[in-house]
Amino acid sequence: MNTENNIQPYSKTIVRLLKGTVERNSNVWDTIITYQTEIHEYISIIGLELIVKKDAGFAFVKQVEMEDGTTLNLVSRRQIGFETSIVLVVLRQILEEFDSNPIETQSFEKFITNTEVKDEVELFLPEKYNKVKFLKELDSYINKAEELGFLKEIEKRENETRYQIHRIIREKITLDDLQEFKNKLQEYVESV
């Protein structure tokens, strides 16, 4: 059996999508746009869905959730610590505020510095939360957000790093997730 005959013009693109988010400047972006229907049909067989955000300039695959709430576990899920979750929730909230502010809508991209992230996170944390330890290690949580693809480093100067908040955060953290996390954080603080 010659499996080489089964290789499609979009096969490499599917492999790239399985590895992570594909952005507009990727060498496989045009293939995603051209073969969007074919890719969607192909990966749906294994319980995946192709999500293409042309306006935002990225695409990714997402697991289809079955009726019982389970998935086939094809796409690796990464455990995100509580502290990194706080950073991600703050970034998501910042992006939501940016998108809903008519003055700032002249730009599609939201940029933020590590200092601004720290300031926002500090405002986000409830009073009873142990801020000292958290703020001491905050740079590592910001780095984790970058590793996960939610921040892109744009520029680095001495003690200041400028990032772009990647719009995929809107797909990964919904407004419902945002509210649920805030409620859980409040419950946690009240229990301490």
C-alpha positions as a Python dict, from the first residue, in 0.01 Angstrom:
ca = {
    (1, 'M'): (0, 0, 0),
    (2, 'N'): (148, 331, -108),
    (3, 'T'): (56, 587, 162),
    (4, 'E'): (230, 865, -27),
    (5, 'N'): (-73, 880, -259),
    (6, 'N'): (-291, 973, 43),
    (7, 'I'): (-93, 1286, 127),
    (8, 'Q'): (-299, 1594, 55),
    (9, 'P'): (-169, 1944, -31),
    (10, 'Y'): (-281, 2053, 316),
    (11, 'S'): (-134, 1759, 514),
    (12, 'K'): (166, 1959, 643),
    (13, 'T'): (-71, 2237, 742),
    (14, 'I'): (-276, 1999, 955),
    (15, 'V'): (39, 1881, 1128),
    (16, 'R'): (132, 2244, 1198),
    (17, 'L'): (-218, 2316, 1336),
    (18, 'L'): (-192, 2016, 1568),
    (19, 'K'): (124, 2167, 1714),
    (20, 'G'): (-36, 2502, 1799),
    (21, 'T'): (-174, 2831, 1677),
    (22, 'V'): (-92, 2935, 1321),
    (23, 'E'): (-65, 3306, 1252),
    (24, 'R'): (-122, 3507, 935),
    (25, 'N'): (251, 3546, 872),
    (26, 'S'): (307, 3168, 874),
    (27, 'N'): (405, 2991, 554),
    (28, 'V'): (95, 2768, 586),
    (29, 'W'): (-162, 3048, 633),
    (30, 'D'): (-261, 3060, 265),
    (31, 'T'): (-308, 2683, 265),
    (32, 'I'): (-545, 2712, 563),
    (33, 'I'): (-750, 2974, 382),
    (34, 'T'): (-751, 2782, 51),
    (35, 'Y'): (-833, 2441, 200),
    (36, 'Q'): (-1036, 2549, 501),
    (37, 'T'): (-1332, 2322, 419),
    (38, 'E'): (-1114, 2021, 340),
    (39, 'I'): (-907, 2066, 656),
    (40, 'H'): (-1222, 2103, 866),
    (41, 'E'): (-1373, 1785, 720),
    (42, 'Y'): (-1048, 1591, 760),
    (43, 'I'): (-987, 1677, 1127),
    (44, 'S'): (-1353, 1648, 1226),
    (45, 'I'): (-1317, 1270, 1181),
    (46, 'I'): (-1086, 1266, 1483),
    (47, 'G'): (-1295, 1499, 1699),
    (48, 'L'): (-1131, 1832, 1618),
    (49, 'E'): (-1268, 2158, 1488),
    (50, 'L'): (-1080, 2415, 1282),
    (51, 'I'): (-1120, 2771, 1408),
    (52, 'V'): (-1005, 3042, 1165),
    (53, 'K'): (-1011, 3406, 1273),
    (54, 'K'): (-923, 3583, 948),
    (55, 'D'): (-969, 3934, 1088),
    (56, 'A'): (-748, 3860, 1386),
    (57, 'G'): (-500, 3667, 1171),
    (58, 'F'): (-478, 3329, 1339),
    (59, 'A'): (-615, 2976, 1326),
    (60, 'F'): (-612, 2682, 1566),
    (61, 'V'): (-778, 2349, 1630),
    (62, 'K'): (-1007, 2283, 1918),
    (63, 'Q'): (-1138, 1957, 2055),
    (64, 'V'): (-1505, 1886, 1999),
    (65, 'E'): (-1682, 1828, 2325),
    (66, 'M'): (-1914, 1528, 2325),
    (67, 'E'): (-2257, 1521, 2488),
    (68, 'D'): (-2116, 1386, 2814),
    (69, 'G'): (-1863, 1673, 2830),
    (70, 'T'): (-1559, 1461, 2739),
    (71, 'T'): (-1322, 1489, 2446),
    (72, 'L'): (-1093, 1242, 2269),
    (73, 'N'): (-792, 1414, 2436),
    (74, 'L'): (-612, 1459, 2106),
    (75, 'V'): (-489, 1811, 2168),
    (76, 'S'): (-257, 1833, 2465),
    (77, 'R'): (-393, 2028, 2756),
    (78, 'R'): (-147, 2209, 2974),
    (79, 'Q'): (-196, 2250, 3344),
    (80, 'I'): (-184, 2619, 3426),
    (81, 'G'): (-108, 2715, 3784),
    (82, 'F'): (-335, 2941, 3985),
    (83, 'E'): (-95, 3235, 3968),
    (84, 'T'): (-53, 3212, 3590),
    (85, 'S'): (-432, 3190, 3564),
    (86, 'I'): (-457, 3522, 3746),
    (87, 'V'): (-223, 3683, 3491),
    (88, 'L'): (-424, 3536, 3201),
    (89, 'V'): (-753, 3657, 3347),
    (90, 'V'): (-609, 4005, 3390),
    (91, 'L'): (-477, 4004, 3031),
    (92, 'R'): (-817, 3888, 2905),
    (93, 'Q'): (-991, 4162, 3099),
    (94, 'I'): (-748, 4425, 2967),
    (95, 'L'): (-816, 4310, 2610),
    (96, 'E'): (-1193, 4319, 2670),
    (97, 'E'): (-1172, 4676, 2803),
    (98, 'F'): (-952, 4775, 2508),
    (99, 'D'): (-1200, 4629, 2256),
    (100, 'S'): (-1497, 4801, 2417),
    (101, 'N'): (-1326, 5143, 2438),
    (102, 'P'): (-1422, 5346, 2129),
    (103, 'I'): (-1124, 5579, 2168),
    (104, 'E'): (-872, 5296, 2139),
    (105, 'T'): (-1040, 5109, 1854),
    (106, 'Q'): (-821, 5285, 1599),
    (107, 'S'): (-569, 5009, 1669),
    (108, 'F'): (-650, 4640, 1648),
    (109, 'E'): (-359, 4527, 1864),
    (110, 'K'): (-326, 4585, 2235),
    (111, 'F'): (24, 4640, 2368),
    (112, 'I'): (124, 4631, 2732),
    (113, 'T'): (447, 4641, 2932),
    (114, 'N'): (544, 4404, 3210),
    (115, 'T'): (514, 4698, 3453),
    (116, 'E'): (158, 4765, 3339),
    (117, 'V'): (73, 4395, 3381),
    (118, 'K'): (211, 4408, 3735),
    (119, 'D'): (9, 4719, 3816),
    (120, 'E'): (-311, 4566, 3680),
    (121, 'V'): (-256, 4235, 3859),
    (122, 'E'): (-198, 4415, 4187),
    (123, 'L'): (-527, 4602, 4145),
    (124, 'F'): (-704, 4277, 4059),
    (125, 'L'): (-595, 4086, 4370),
    (126, 'P'): (-828, 4109, 4669),
    (127, 'E'): (-690, 4265, 4988),
    (128, 'K'): (-664, 3939, 5185),
    (129, 'Y'): (-457, 3768, 4915),
    (130, 'N'): (-84, 3715, 4985),
    (131, 'K'): (39, 3976, 4737),
    (132, 'V'): (402, 3991, 4850),
    (133, 'K'): (492, 3636, 4744),
    (134, 'F'): (284, 3660, 4427),
    (135, 'L'): (438, 3990, 4312),
    (136, 'K'): (790, 3862, 4385),
    (137, 'E'): (738, 3578, 4134),
    (138, 'L'): (517, 3767, 3887),
    (139, 'D'): (782, 3784, 3614),
    (140, 'S'): (783, 3404, 3594),
    (141, 'Y'): (402, 3401, 3556),
    (142, 'I'): (423, 3662, 3279),
    (143, 'N'): (689, 3448, 3109),
    (144, 'K'): (457, 3147, 3135),
    (145, 'A'): (178, 3349, 2966),
    (146, 'E'): (425, 3424, 2686),
    (147, 'E'): (526, 3055, 2660),
    (148, 'L'): (159, 2961, 2627),
    (149, 'G'): (124, 3205, 2336),
    (150, 'F'): (-99, 3465, 2503),
    (151, 'L'): (171, 3734, 2497),
    (152, 'K'): (419, 3814, 2221),
    (153, 'E'): (734, 4003, 2311),
    (154, 'I'): (766, 4310, 2091),
    (155, 'E'): (1051, 4504, 2246),
    (156, 'K'): (1287, 4471, 2541),
    (157, 'R'): (1472, 4754, 2714),
    (158, 'E'): (1667, 4736, 3037),
    (159, 'N'): (1395, 4651, 3294),
    (160, 'E'): (1094, 4693, 3068),
    (161, 'T'): (946, 4449, 2817),
    (162, 'R'): (668, 4545, 2580),
    (163, 'Y'): (420, 4276, 2476),
    (164, 'Q'): (129, 4236, 2242),
    (165, 'I'): (-170, 4054, 2391),
    (166, 'H'): (-250, 3776, 2144),
    (167, 'R'): (-616, 3770, 2047),
    (168, 'I'): (-635, 3394, 2091),
    (169, 'I'): (-688, 3469, 2458),
    (170, 'R'): (-1047, 3569, 2366),
    (171, 'E'): (-1105, 3218, 2231),
    (172, 'K'): (-940, 3036, 2520),
    (173, 'I'): (-1083, 3247, 2804),
    (174, 'T'): (-1444, 3344, 2749),
    (175, 'L'): (-1631, 3614, 2939),
    (176, 'D'): (-1805, 3335, 3133),
    (177, 'D'): (-1466, 3189, 3227),
    (178, 'L'): (-1357, 3535, 3337),
    (179, 'Q'): (-1656, 3576, 3568),
    (180, 'E'): (-1624, 3221, 3703),
    (181, 'F'): (-1257, 3278, 3789),
    (182, 'K'): (-1336, 3606, 3967),
    (183, 'N'): (-1603, 3428, 4172),
    (184, 'K'): (-1364, 3145, 4264),
    (185, 'L'): (-1093, 3393, 4360),
    (186, 'Q'): (-1338, 3575, 4585),
    (187, 'E'): (-1449, 3245, 4746),
    (188, 'Y'): (-1085, 3152, 4802),
    (189, 'V'): (-1005, 3484, 4968),
    (190, 'E'): (-1310, 3463, 5192),
    (191, 'S'): (-1210, 3112, 5304),
    (192, 'V'): (-862, 3225, 5411),
}
